[in-house]
Amino acid sequence: MVDRDVDDALARSFLAELPAELAGRLRSEGERADYPAGTTVYRAGDDPQAALVVRGLMRVYLSSPGGRQVTVRYARPGDVLGIAVLVGGPASTGVQAVEPSSVFRISARTLIAAARSDSRVSWAIAEELNRRLFEVLEQTAVNAFGSVRQRVAGHLLDLASDRQRPGGRLVARVSQQELADAAGSVREVVARALRDLRVAGIVTTAVDSVVILDPARLYAESGGPAGL
């Protein structure tokens, strides 16, 4: 069955660099899955899985013992999730669909077996892991040193995603002062950042909450690595 969305995502991913025979086998063995916004696709400690993002926006996050979350990576069409856990085993990360999303599940067994027997495959995986490392470092730098607008956008996505339920809207229940404290700024500067986002049609605001209308654009405003 032809699925052009899957084929386009595969062509944009590092999987396109694999030997043609292996790429074709992964394509034939895989399956597409669709998730409503807010769905947790992978939980910390789950069995290793690998999946290609076909549509939407997904976030990889860490959780503290107290239940707080911090996003370490956002994934968009063409990105492959789970390569690190295929190599290192279950990780303390979760994956959530920030907006309605689709993934193409990849056979972990087939990819691991190929990597162990073909240096071209293992090198392609090593290059992918290296790209992810640098992109996570870049995301960390944005979280720590970005502009107020970037930090506000990032905090809004984290706060809203943490409380989102499957099929529900993204709503960050936070006051401007609380957002200013989280972003390390003052209320007046945060108010201007929110106004700009509202004028752009990315969010709507109330006294104690911010509704995210366009998660992908808000992520772009956060200054995260392009093409994650």
N, C-alpha and C positions, 0 to 999 in steps of 0.2 A: 504494500500500500504506500503510495507516494504521500509524503508529508513535507511540503516545501519549507515550512518553518523549521523543522528539524534539520533538513539538509542545509539550509542557510546557516543555522547555528553551528553545525558541524564544520562547515567551510570556514567559519570565523574563529574556530577554536584551535588549540594546539593539537587536537586529534587529527586535523587535516595534515599534519606533518608526519604522521605515522605511516608505515608501509601500507600501500593500497589494499593488500589482501587483509591485513588486520583491521584497518578502518572499515572495510566492507563487512567483516564479520561482526564487529561491534555494532554496526548499524543494523544488521539483520537480527542480532540477538537482543537488542535493547527494546524498551517500550516507553511510550510517553505517558506522563501523569500530569494532571491539572490540579491546582490547589487554589482555593479561595484566599483572599487577603486575610492575613492573621494566622494562617495555618502553620503549626510547627512541623517542619518536614523532617528534621533530624534532631534528636535529643542527645545530650552529653552521655557518653557511654554506650550508645547504640552500636550494633555491628557495623564495621566499615562498609561504606557505600560510596559510589561515585555517580554523579549525575551532571549532565550538560544543561545549562539554563537555556531554554528555548524562547520564553516570553516572560516579561514582567521584571520585578526587582526583588531580590532576596538578600537577606542579611545574615552574616555569620557573627555570632555573639558569644561572649563569656558571661557566666553568672557567678556572683559572689555567694558565699554561704548564707548571707542575709537576704538573698533574692534579687539584688540589684543586677542590672545588665549593662554591658558596654559592647558596642559594635566594633568588631575588628576588621570587618570587610563587607562590602556590598558586592553582589554579583548580578550581572546583567546578561542578556542573550550573547551566547558565544563563550561564556565563562564555564569552567568545569569545577564542580564542587567535589570535595572528598579525596583528592589525590594524596594529600598529606596523611589521611588516616589509612589509606591503602598501604602506605609505606610504614607508618609508625604505629598503627593500631588505633583503637578508639580514643577520641580526644574529648576534652572537657568543654567542647563548643556545641552550640545549637545552631540550627538553620531555620529561619522563618520567612514566609512569603509576605513581603511588605505590601504588595499589591497583587491582584490576581496574576498567577504565574504558572508556567508550565516547565517541566524538566523532562529530559530524556535519560532514563536510567541506563547506565552502562554496566556491562558484566564485569564485576571486579575480578572474578576468577580468570576470565579470558585475558584481561589487561595485565594482571600480575604474572600470569604464566608467560605471556609474551615478553614482559620486561626481564624476566629471569633467563630467557633463552636468546634474546636478541638485543645486542648493545644499542642499536638504533632506537629501540623503544625505551630502554632505560635512560638513555641520554635525553630523549625528548621529555621524559617525565622529570629528570633532573633540571632541565631548563625551565619547565613549567613551575616547579617548586621554587626555583630562584626568582622568577618573576613575581610569584605570590609573596615571597619574603620581602622584596623591595617595596611592593605595593602596600603591604601591611605596615611596613616602617613609615611609608609616606602618609598613610592614613593616621598613624599614631602622631606624626608630626603636625598634621592638620588639627587633630584633636587638642594638642598641647599648645601650639603656637599660631594657629590660624587667626584671621581677623574676627572681630566680634560677630559679624554677619555669618561667617562660616561656622563659628562655634554655636551660635544660636540655632542655625539650621541643623547641625549635627545633634544638638541636645533635643530639639523637637522630635526628630526622627527616633532617637533612642527612647525618649519618654513615651511617645505614642505607640511605638512598636511593642514596648514592654507590656502594655495593657490591652493591646488589640486582640479581639476575639475573631475566630473564623467568620468571614463574611462581613465583619464590622468595619466601621469607618476608623480612620486614624485620627485619634483625638489626644492631644497632649494636655492633660489637666494640670496646668501650672500658671501661676500669676507672673506678671512681668517682673516683679521683684525677685521671685524665686528663680526665674530664668536668668536674670542679671547676675544673681549670686552664682549660679551654675556656670555661667559663661565668663565669670571674673570681670564683670563690667558694671555699669550703673544703669538704673532703670531708664533714664532718658535715652541713652544710646540704644538700648535693646528695643525701646518703643519705636525708634526710627527704623531699625532693622525689620521689625515686624510690619511696620507700615509699608515699607518697600516690598516685602513679600506679599502683603495683601493686595497692593496695587497691581502687582504682577500676576495676580490670580492664582498664586500658589497656596495660600492659606486664607482662612477667615478667622477672626479673633472675637473672643468674648472676654468678660472680666477675669475669669479664672480658667480659661481653656483656649486652645488653638486647634482648629480643625485643619488637617492637611488635605488639600484638594488634589495635589499633584506630587506624589512621593518622589518620582524620578527627577523632576525639576528641583525639588527641595534638596535631594541628594547632590545634584549638580551644584547647587548654591553652597553646599557644605565644603566644596573644594576637594572632594575625594578624588583619588586617581582616576583619570579618564580611562574608560574601557576596562575597568576592573572585571 
